[in-house]
Amino acid sequence: MSAPERPDREAAEAAVRTLLRWAGDDPAREGLRDTPARVARAFEDWFSGYAVDPEEYLARTFEEVAGYDELIVLRDIQFESHCEHHLAPIIGHAHVGYLPDDKVVGISKLARVVEGYARRLQVQEKMTAQIANCIQHVLKPRGVGVVIEATHQCMTTRGVHKRGVSMVTSTLLGSFREDARTRDEFLRLTRSGV
């Protein structure tokens, strides 16, 4: 199934004007006159993940690591995403770890993978699995672990209005799933203050 044709900027801005009228305001008034263009630019930024292939970030690896074969964990990768059900922000942080087999990747690339998937319309469960599967597919490590903790504005600013809650999801692959010691070490290292 191919993706639907992408509307041009003019159509996107017209849609914003329609929503402003639907909300009960006048898109022609001074304070809203430039809002459709601003919203279109914001969408380009918020959803820039559709323009990248996160797997490409992991293409350049390093094999000269003096035989290093222990856990690698990058903690507290901040991200902003948007709920695909309400377009409301999801704000949180990800912990990403892997157990290398014979190659490692620059740590900024792990953050870029998180960002590539976060900057799409998402549900947290899917994003967690996408990040883990991407790292497993490209690096082929002995194991991968991803833990994400985030607050969902679709729950805090509408609906049940429950503030102060966060959702935690995890995907554990390979030795992270099969070996309790590896899993426990990863989960311990993802906690702050270790």
GIPENOR-V883350 format. One line per field, one symbol per residue. phi: phi as a letter, one per 30 degrees, with the letter a starting at -180 (. if undefined). A space follows every 10 residues. Layout:
# GIPENOR-V883350
phi = ???
This chain:
# GIPENOR-V883350
phi = .dddddddde ddddddeddd dddjccddde dcecdedddd dddedecddd cbcedddcdc bbcdbhidbc ebbcchddab bbddcbiddc babccbbacd cbabbedddd dddededddb dbbddddedd dddddddddh ddabbbbbba ccddcdcaid hccicbccbb bbbhddcdcd dddddddddd ddid
